[in-house]
Amino acid sequence: MDKMFQDRVVMITGAASGFGALAAEKFAAQGAKLGLSDINGAQLAQVATALRLQGAAVVHDTVDVSDEAQVASHIGNITQAFGTLDVGVNNAGIGHDVTPLQNLSTDDFDRMMNVNAKGVFLCMKYQIPMMQAAGSGAILNVASAAGLVGAGHLSLYAAAKHAVVGMTKAAADENAKRGIRINAICPSFSATPMVDEMADQVGGRAGLSREEALGHIASRIPMGRVSAPDEVVQAMLWICAPDNSFMTGQAIAIDGGLTAI
Ligand SMILES: NC(=O)c1ccc[n+]([C@@H]2O[C@H](COP(=O)([O-])OP(=O)(O)OC[C@H]3O[C@@H](n4cnc5c(N)ncnc54)[C@H](O)[C@@H]3O)[C@@H](O)[C@H]2O)c1
């Protein structure tokens, strides 16, 4: 039986850790050729090497997604190696201190917008022309539940993720007749290194262990738990799947019910 992404070329940013690293593994298992990038070059090289040992075709580059020249050069390397680009998973992102807005700095604002919003803009800016030339493609921007609703103490993260949802919808409209589907995924808390770090920070201030802090976060989610990264990554694959051909411009919450209440 054919695999879901057999010989499709899939670009994933932030591929050294968390959702990105797991997505790389799952897309490869479904037959994809991979273009992987991350600002953490050493950890990315480990991910790429492990995937090559399992037989995957991988191009990998150390890339800061907020740097236009690096993004453009990486996409050039992918298309030079594989001839095309079928799927873009714009996943790289960062958090900030969990604290009220007035405690954050203009540097926090710039960092959040540069990585979480401009990074997605730059990836789409160079992915879309490749896909328009081919007449097909799928882009998935990794936003957040904080891109759909207010997320107290995460104001700048929420601002940047709302920007991602807005860009996703506008770009989807612009490309709907050109064979390119563009969607966003909006996870709530998932057990990746980003959330562990957040739990350590919040827990540390309140004298709680990581597990206790995670338990507190989970208690706010209707399902009463944070997600396993695989529960988000399976949805990522489905959103990008060639058979999922009529979905575009959507911001899909994978959030245990958080944004439903
Ligand atoms: N984990 C969650 O609960 C959760 C919830 C909602 C949304 N998200 C989003 O999912 C995405 C992935 O996060 P994760 O949870 O896997 O975190 P993670 O920290 O495990 O992975 C993020 C990766 O992005 C990379 N990165 C950071 N800045 C970069 C830059 N400037 N250029 C390129 N790469 C960069 C990091 O090195 C890291 O490998 C992020 O966009 C995050 O905002 C995560």
Ligand as a Chemical Component Dictionary entry (heavy atoms), coordinates in Angstrom:
data_LIG
# 
_chem_comp.id                   LIG 
_chem_comp.type                 NON-POLYMER 
_chem_comp.pdbx_formal_charge   0 
_chem_comp.three_letter_code    LIG 
# 
loop_
_chem_comp_atom.comp_id 
_chem_comp_atom.atom_id 
_chem_comp_atom.alt_atom_id 
_chem_comp_atom.type_symbol 
_chem_comp_atom.charge 
_chem_comp_atom.model_Cartn_x 
_chem_comp_atom.model_Cartn_y 
_chem_comp_atom.model_Cartn_z 
_chem_comp_atom.pdbx_ordinal 
LIG N1  N1  N 0  4.295  22.427 23.391 1  
LIG C1  C1  C 0  3.161  23.084 23.473 2  
LIG O1  O1  O 0  2.383  22.917 24.396 3  
LIG C2  C2  C 0  2.769  24.020 22.387 4  
LIG C3  C3  C 0  1.465  24.510 22.394 5  
LIG C4  C4  C 0  1.066  25.363 21.386 6  
LIG C5  C5  C 0  1.941  25.705 20.376 7  
LIG N2  N2  N 1  3.211  25.233 20.401 8  
LIG C6  C6  C 0  4.094  25.633 19.306 9  
LIG O2  O2  O 0  4.652  24.475 18.719 10 
LIG C7  C7  C 0  5.890  24.823 18.087 11 
LIG C8  C8  C 0  6.952  23.829 18.490 12 
LIG O3  O3  O 0  7.162  23.936 19.892 13 
LIG P1  P1  P 0  7.602  22.718 20.816 14 
LIG O4  O4  O 0  6.612  22.635 21.911 15 
LIG O5  O5  O -1 7.899  21.523 19.989 16 
LIG O6  O6  O 0  8.914  23.368 21.471 17 
LIG P2  P2  P 0  10.446 22.936 21.467 18 
LIG O7  O7  O 0  11.114 24.004 22.254 19 
LIG O8  O8  O 0  10.593 21.525 21.845 20 
LIG O9  O9  O 0  10.857 23.070 19.920 21 
LIG C9  C9  C 0  10.974 24.298 19.256 22 
LIG C10 C10 C 0  12.171 24.232 18.311 23 
LIG O10 O10 O 0  12.247 25.488 17.620 24 
LIG C11 C11 C 0  13.605 25.857 17.548 25 
LIG N3  N3  N 0  13.756 27.303 17.378 26 
LIG C12 C12 C 0  13.595 28.264 18.335 27 
LIG N4  N4  N 0  13.850 29.470 17.801 28 
LIG C13 C13 C 0  14.171 29.260 16.505 29 
LIG C14 C14 C 0  14.542 30.129 15.438 30 
LIG N5  N5  N 0  14.659 31.454 15.613 31 
LIG N6  N6  N 0  14.792 29.592 14.214 32 
LIG C15 C15 C 0  14.700 28.246 14.039 33 
LIG N7  N7  N 0  14.382 27.394 15.016 34 
LIG C16 C16 C 0  14.111 27.889 16.235 35 
LIG C17 C17 C 0  14.207 25.370 18.860 36 
LIG O11 O11 O 0  15.630 25.267 18.787 37 
LIG C18 C18 C 0  13.505 24.039 19.029 38 
LIG O12 O12 O 0  14.230 22.980 18.446 39 
LIG C19 C19 C 0  6.180  26.266 18.510 40 
LIG O13 O13 O 0  5.808  27.147 17.473 41 
LIG C20 C20 C 0  5.286  26.469 19.727 42 
LIG O14 O14 O 0  4.952  27.808 19.924 43 
LIG C21 C21 C 0  3.646  24.404 21.372 44 
# 
loop_
_chem_comp_bond.comp_id 
_chem_comp_bond.atom_id_1 
_chem_comp_bond.atom_id_2 
_chem_comp_bond.value_order 
_chem_comp_bond.pdbx_ordinal 
LIG N1  C1  SING 1  
LIG C1  O1  DOUB 2  
LIG C1  C2  SING 3  
LIG C2  C3  SING 4  
LIG C2  C21 DOUB 5  
LIG C3  C4  DOUB 6  
LIG C4  C5  SING 7  
LIG C5  N2  DOUB 8  
LIG N2  C6  SING 9  
LIG N2  C21 SING 10 
LIG C6  O2  SING 11 
LIG C6  C20 SING 12 
LIG O2  C7  SING 13 
LIG C7  C8  SING 14 
LIG C7  C19 SING 15 
LIG C8  O3  SING 16 
LIG O3  P1  SING 17 
LIG P1  O4  DOUB 18 
LIG P1  O5  SING 19 
LIG P1  O6  SING 20 
LIG O6  P2  SING 21 
LIG P2  O7  DOUB 22 
LIG P2  O8  SING 23 
LIG P2  O9  SING 24 
LIG O9  C9  SING 25 
LIG C9  C10 SING 26 
LIG C10 O10 SING 27 
LIG C10 C18 SING 28 
LIG O10 C11 SING 29 
LIG C11 N3  SING 30 
LIG C11 C17 SING 31 
LIG N3  C12 SING 32 
LIG N3  C16 SING 33 
LIG C12 N4  DOUB 34 
LIG N4  C13 SING 35 
LIG C13 C14 SING 36 
LIG C13 C16 DOUB 37 
LIG C14 N5  SING 38 
LIG C14 N6  DOUB 39 
LIG N6  C15 SING 40 
LIG C15 N7  DOUB 41 
LIG N7  C16 SING 42 
LIG C17 O11 SING 43 
LIG C17 C18 SING 44 
LIG C18 O12 SING 45 
LIG C19 O13 SING 46 
LIG C19 C20 SING 47 
LIG C20 O14 SING 48 
# 
